[in-house]
Amino acid sequence: MRIAVIEHAESGDYPEYLFSLIEEKASEHSFQVKPWSNSVPVSQQHIAENAVITISLNNHSSFFLNWLYQVKIPSVIKKIKADVVVNLNGIASSRIKTPQLISAGPDFLKQDIKRPDKVMKFARDHFNVSQKVAAHILNYSTKESNLFLNVQDKIQYLPFTAPTVFRTFEWHEKIMIKAQFADNKEYFISVIEDEALDDFILLLKGFSRFKKWQQSNMQLIILPKYDSFSAEIRDKHSTYKYRDDVQLLENAEEKEIPPLFASAHSFIHIAGQFPQLYILSIAMQCSLPVISFKDDDVKEYGNNCVLFCDERTDESLGNNLIQLYKDENLHAQLKEAAGKQAAQFNRVEYANQLWQLFEAKAQH
């Protein structure tokens, strides 16, 4: 079975998540994972019979994108003899006869996005054709699936799930992590987009309200979502009153991230245009209580493990930090609810469903 995976540059959380599932299953089944090269003839690329072929594309003009999906990509799919095509940007082509699966994540479905990029705009403009042509639509939300009219039978629900390396820690397992990263103190944990200065300021202001209420040793550890924080964020941190209690942890090793989450007091969810559902699934799998601003997707995923702020203000955020810190019973209830909710998002189960879908389409 040959699976062609098409992805444009900077596709977003859901495409990246789906591709991680594909990579995991490919490794499990000893499939070759190989990038397609435009400069090398297909006969010289040595593609195995069982392979995942990645076709990586830049973000182009609408005219060029139309040519890609009408001419170039159908030609490539035919040459590599793909049995299944997965488009992680939600685009299907009527010129491709191979069964096609398309992704529909938060960035694709949210209609109030300001200045969508060229690929997103192209995908939306062609979505009526895409959902008609596609064999299946991979969707992250049961609620959002209602947006697909007359194609409900094509919806394959594949929610964000956390890697199995993330788990709940017992108190004695947290001691070393707290000593290493938080001077033996309790800490909140949060993840901020690398250049999201407004979100960062909102988080700091909410934490300030908490610190003014309780001059405790409580820490705040903030991780960048991707690589490193912008200079503006670092500058803002350098002048922050409680900067000694706030860490911008940019250089944590991959193996350190799971215990960092598992040892936290709770997770503060701050997001811009799109909720950080992948990170939310990680927090829940570590049985962390969650504080978040109101969001329908976060409600669907987090349910009873989330303490929602009444408003998107630093005052509301600070009040919730105070409430969760001082109310041990509430913390215990949310912690238990997080573990139960995480059990509904089993990564192995959904990865298997995706692979079985590939096999069914390839046989067909």
C-alpha positions in Angstrom: 0.0 0.0 0.0 1.3 3.4 -1.0 0.0 6.4 0.8 0.6 9.9 -0.6 0.5 12.7 1.9 0.2 16.3 0.6 0.9 19.2 2.9 1.6 22.8 2.3 4.1 24.8 4.4 2.9 25.9 7.9 -0.3 23.9 7.8 -1.3 24.2 11.4 -1.8 22.0 14.4 -4.3 19.5 13.0 -2.3 18.6 9.9 0.8 18.2 12.0 -1.0 16.0 14.4 -2.5 13.7 11.7 0.9 13.3 10.1 2.3 12.3 13.5 -0.3 9.5 13.6 0.6 8.4 10.1 4.3 8.3 10.9 3.7 6.3 14.0 1.6 3.7 12.2 4.0 3.6 9.3 6.9 2.8 11.6 4.8 0.1 13.3 4.1 -1.5 10.0 7.6 -1.1 8.7 6.6 1.3 5.9 9.1 3.4 4.1 8.6 7.2 4.7 10.0 9.1 1.8 9.7 12.6 0.4 8.8 13.1 -3.2 11.4 14.9 -5.3 10.4 17.0 -8.3 14.0 16.9 -9.6 14.5 13.1 -9.7 12.6 10.8 -12.1 10.1 8.5 -10.3 12.0 5.4 -11.7 15.1 6.6 -9.7 13.4 7.4 -6.5 13.1 3.7 -5.3 9.7 3.8 -3.7 8.9 0.7 -1.8 5.6 -1.2 -2.3 4.6 -0.2 1.3 5.4 3.4 1.7 4.3 6.9 2.8 5.3 9.4 0.2 5.2 13.0 1.4 4.6 15.7 -1.1 5.6 19.0 0.5 4.5 22.2 -1.2 5.0 25.9 -0.6 2.1 28.4 -0.3 1.5 29.8 -3.8 -0.8 32.1 -5.6 -4.4 31.0 -6.4 -3.5 30.6 -10.0 -0.6 28.4 -9.3 -2.5 26.4 -6.7 -5.2 25.7 -9.3 -2.6 24.4 -11.7 -1.0 22.3 -9.0 -4.3 20.5 -8.2 -5.5 20.3 -11.8 -2.3 19.2 -13.5 0.9 18.7 -11.4 -0.3 16.8 -8.3 -2.7 14.4 -10.3 0.4 13.6 -12.5 2.6 12.8 -9.5 -0.1 10.6 -7.9 -0.4 8.6 -11.1 3.4 8.2 -11.4 4.0 7.0 -7.9 1.0 4.6 -8.1 -0.5 5.8 -4.8 -3.3 3.7 -3.4 -4.6 6.4 -1.0 -4.1 10.2 -1.0 -4.3 12.3 2.2 -4.4 16.1 1.8 -3.7 17.7 5.1 -4.9 21.1 3.9 -8.5 20.1 3.1 -8.1 20.1 -0.7 -9.3 17.3 -3.0 -8.9 17.3 -6.8 -11.5 16.0 -9.3 -8.6 15.0 -11.5 -7.3 12.5 -9.0 -9.0 9.1 -9.3 -7.3 7.5 -6.3 -9.4 7.6 -3.1 -8.7 11.0 -1.3 -9.0 11.9 2.4 -9.0 15.5 3.4 -8.3 17.1 6.7 -10.6 19.7 8.3 -9.1 21.1 11.5 -9.8 24.2 13.6 -7.9 26.5 11.3 -9.9 25.2 8.3 -13.4 25.4 9.8 -13.3 28.6 11.8 -15.0 31.2 9.7 -14.0 34.4 11.6 -10.3 34.1 10.8 -8.7 37.4 10.0 -6.5 37.4 6.8 -6.5 33.6 6.0 -3.4 32.6 4.1 -3.5 31.7 0.4 -3.8 28.0 0.8 -6.5 28.3 3.4 -8.5 30.7 1.2 -8.0 28.3 -1.8 -9.2 25.4 0.3 -12.3 27.2 1.4 -13.1 28.4 -2.1 -12.9 24.9 -3.4 -14.4 23.1 -0.5 -17.7 22.3 -2.2 -15.8 20.4 -4.8 -13.4 18.9 -2.3 -16.1 17.4 0.0 -17.9 16.1 -3.0 -14.8 14.4 -4.5 -13.2 13.2 -1.2 -13.9 9.7 0.1 -13.6 10.8 3.7 -13.2 14.1 5.7 -11.0 13.8 8.8 -12.5 16.0 11.5 -11.3 16.9 15.0 -14.7 17.8 16.5 -18.1 16.2 16.7 -19.7 19.6 17.0 -17.9 21.1 14.0 -18.9 18.1 11.8 -22.4 19.6 11.7 -20.9 22.2 9.2 -20.7 19.5 6.6 -24.0 19.4 4.8 -25.1 16.3 3.0 -21.8 14.5 3.5 -22.2 13.2 7.1 -21.4 9.7 5.9 -17.9 10.8 4.9 -17.0 12.2 8.3 -14.2 10.4 10.2 -13.9 11.7 13.7 -10.2 11.9 14.7 -9.7 14.1 17.7 -6.4 15.4 19.0 -4.8 12.9 21.3 -1.7 13.0 23.4 1.3 10.7 22.9 1.5 7.8 25.3 4.7 9.2 26.8 2.5 11.7 28.7 1.1 10.3 31.9 0.1 11.1 35.5 2.8 11.4 38.1 2.6 10.5 41.7 3.9 13.0 44.3 7.3 11.3 44.8 7.9 11.4 41.0 7.4 15.1 41.0 10.1 15.9 43.5 13.1 15.8 41.2 11.4 17.8 38.5 10.4 20.5 40.9 13.9 20.6 42.2 15.4 20.8 38.7 13.0 23.4 37.2 11.1 25.2 39.9 13.5 25.5 43.0 11.4 22.8 44.8 8.2 24.9 44.4 4.8 24.3 43.0 4.1 25.8 39.5 1.5 26.5 37.0 2.4 25.6 33.4 1.3 27.3 30.2 2.2 27.3 26.5 2.3 30.5 24.4 2.6 31.1 20.7 6.2 32.2 20.1 5.2 35.7 19.1 1.9 36.1 20.9 2.8 39.2 22.9 -0.9 40.1 23.8 -1.5 36.6 25.1 1.7 36.7 27.1 0.8 40.1 28.7 -2.7 38.8 29.6 -1.1 35.8 31.3 1.4 37.9 33.2 -1.4 40.3 34.4 -3.5 37.3 35.6 -0.5 35.9 37.4 0.2 39.3 39.0 -3.3 39.3 40.5 -2.6 35.9 42.0 0.7 36.9 43.4 -0.8 40.1 45.0 -3.4 37.9 46.7 -1.0 35.3 47.9 2.6 36.1 48.4 3.4 32.4 48.0 6.3 30.7 46.3 4.1 29.5 43.5 5.9 29.6 40.1 4.8 29.9 36.5 6.6 28.0 33.8 5.9 29.1 30.2 6.9 27.1 27.2 7.1 28.4 23.6 4.7 26.5 21.3 7.4 26.0 18.7 11.0 27.1 19.1 11.7 30.3 21.1 9.9 33.4 22.3 10.1 36.7 20.4 12.4 39.5 21.5 9.3 41.5 22.5 8.1 38.7 24.9 11.6 38.4 26.4 11.8 42.2 26.9 8.4 42.2 28.6 9.5 39.4 30.9 12.7 41.2 31.8 10.8 44.2 33.3 8.0 42.1 34.9 7.6 42.7 38.7 7.4 38.9 39.5 10.0 37.8 36.8 11.9 35.7 39.4 8.7 33.6 39.7 8.1 33.2 36.0 10.4 31.1 33.8 10.5 31.3 30.0 11.6 27.8 29.3 12.9 27.8 25.7 15.6 25.1 25.9 13.9 22.2 27.5 14.8 18.9 25.9 12.0 16.8 24.3 12.4 14.1 27.0 11.9 16.7 29.7 8.5 18.0 28.5 6.3 15.0 29.7 7.6 15.2 33.3 7.3 19.0 33.3 3.6 18.7 32.5 3.0 15.8 34.8 4.6 17.6 37.7 2.7 20.9 37.3 -0.1 22.1 39.7 -2.4 22.9 36.7 -2.4 24.0 33.1 -3.3 27.6 32.1 -4.7 27.5 28.5 -4.1 30.8 26.7 -4.9 30.9 23.0 -5.3 33.3 20.2 -7.3 32.5 17.1 -7.3 28.8 17.6 -7.6 26.7 20.9 -4.5 24.6 21.7 -6.4 21.3 21.7 -3.3 19.2 21.2 -1.7 20.7 24.3 -5.0 20.5 26.1 -5.1 16.7 25.4 -1.5 16.4 26.8 -2.6 18.3 30.0 -5.6 16.0 30.5 -3.5 12.9 30.0 -1.3 14.2 32.8 -4.4 14.7 34.9 -3.9 18.4 35.2 -6.8 20.7 36.1 -7.2 23.3 33.4 -8.0 27.0 33.5 -9.2 28.5 30.2 -11.2 31.3 28.7 -14.5 30.2 27.2 -14.3 28.3 24.0 -16.7 25.6 22.5 -13.9 23.3 21.4 -12.2 23.5 24.8 -15.6 22.7 26.4 -16.0 19.7 24.1 -12.5 18.3 24.8 -12.1 19.3 28.4 -15.6 19.1 29.8 -15.6 18.9 33.6 -11.8 19.3 34.0 -11.8 22.9 33.0 -12.4 25.9 35.2 -13.6 28.6 32.7 -13.1 32.3 33.2 -16.2 34.4 33.0 -14.5 36.9 30.7 -11.3 37.2 28.7 -9.7 39.5 31.2 -6.7 39.4 33.5 -9.1 39.9 36.4 -11.1 36.8 35.6 -8.0 34.8 35.0 -6.4 35.9 38.2 -9.6 35.1 40.2 -9.6 31.6 38.8 -5.9 31.1 39.7 -6.7 32.1 43.2 -9.8 29.9 43.4 -8.0 26.8 42.1 -5.0 27.4 44.4 -6.9 27.8 47.6 -9.7 25.2 47.0 -8.0 21.8 47.3 -11.3 20.0 46.8 -11.9 21.8 43.5 -8.4 20.9 42.4 -8.9 17.3 43.3 -12.2 17.2 41.4 -10.8 18.7 38.3 -7.7 16.4 38.5 -10.0 13.4 38.6 -12.1 14.7 35.8 -9.1 15.3 33.6 -8.0 11.7 33.9 -11.5 10.4 33.0 -11.7 12.8 30.1 -8.3 11.8 28.8 -9.4 8.2 28.7 -11.9 9.1 25.9 -9.1 10.3 23.7 -7.0 7.2 23.2 -4.3 7.9 20.7 -3.7 4.2 19.8 -7.4 3.6 19.1 -7.7 6.6 16.8 -4.4 5.9 15.0 -5.6 2.4 14.3 -8.9 3.8 12.9 -7.0 6.0 10.5 -4.8 3.2 9.3 -7.7 0.9 8.9 -9.4 3.6 6.8 -6.3 3.6 4.5 -6.3 -0.1 4.2 -10.0 -0.2 3.3 -9.7 2.5 0.7 -6.6 0.9 -0.8 -8.3 -2.5 -1.1 -11.3 -0.8 -2.7 
